[in-house]
Amino acid sequence: MAVAHIILVKFKPSVSESQAHDILKAVAHLKEELPGVVESVHLGVNFAARAKGFTHGFTMVFKDKAALETYDKSPEHIRVVTEVIRPNIEDLLAFDYETEDYSSPRL
């Protein structure tokens, strides 16, 4: 079952929009560095006032939970998180879910 991995980011005020764009591009590039693990990547800038300060986000889709775990433990992902993302953010929110049962939650 496919897994959606959603990340919301609150960049530090010192990070310019251009820098934020470059950081998100580094995340998107992980799809090329980890073939077969990441199925798709979508990046975006928030335009709504209800985002509680989160300014940017991205969604990655993985073929299953095992692929997400492989991604999470990969040296490429760890490098991007520790060297590129963490030094430039105030906060981050991660939300993962299996997509198959999205429209009908299990009771």
N, C-alpha and C positions, 0 to 999 in steps of 0.2 A: 504494500500500500504506500503510495507517495506521501511525502512529508513536506509541509510548508514550514520554512524557517524565516520568521519575520523579526527584523531588528529595527528598532527606532533609536535614533541618536540625537543627543543634545551636545552640539559642539561647544567648545570654550569660546567666549566672546572674541578672543584674539585670532580665531581661525577665520580666514576670509572665505567668501563663497568659492573662489577659485581653488583654494586649498581643500575645502570640503569636497569639491568635485573630484579632485585628484585622489583623495582618500577613498571615496566611493568607487572610483575606477580601479583602484588597487584591489578592492573587494571583488568587483566584477571579474577581474583578471584571474581570480582563483578558479573560475570555471575552466579556463584554458590550462591551468597548472594541474588540475585534478580531473582529467577527462573521465567520464563515466560516473563521476560522483555527483556533480552538480548538473541537474537537467536544465535549469533556467535561472536567470538572475534579472530582477527588475529593480531599478534605482529611482529614487524620487526626492523632491523637495516638498515639504509640507506647505499647504496654502490655507489651512483652516486654523481658526483661533482656538479650537478645542484640544489641541495637541499637548497641552501642559508643558510647553517649552521644548518639546522634541521638534527638531527642525528638518531632519532628513531621515530617510529610511530605505531599507531594501528588503526584498523578499527573494529567497532562494528556494527552489523546489528540488528535492532529492527523491531518488527512486524508492527509498524505504528508510527505516530507522537506522539500519546498519550503515547505509551510505552517509547519513548525517553524522553518525559516530566516527566513521572513517575521516570525514572532513574535519570534525572537531578536534581530532587528535593528530592531524597531519602537520608536519613541520611548516608547510607553506601557510596554513591557516594560523598557526601559533605565531609565526613571524609577523604576519600582517596585523594581528590583534595586538601583540606586545610592542611592535616598533612603529606602527602607522596609526592604529585606531586609539588605543588607550592614552597615549600622550596628548591627544587632541580633543578629548571629550570630557564633558562634565558628568554625563549620565548615559546609560544605555539600557534598553529594555528588550529582552528576547522573548519570543513566543513561538512555540513549535506545536504543530498539530498534524494528525493524519488527515489527508484530504478526502478520503472516500466517504467517511461518515459526516462530513461537514454539515450537510443540510438536515440531517436527522440525528441529533445527539442521542447517545445511548442512555437509557433510563434505568 
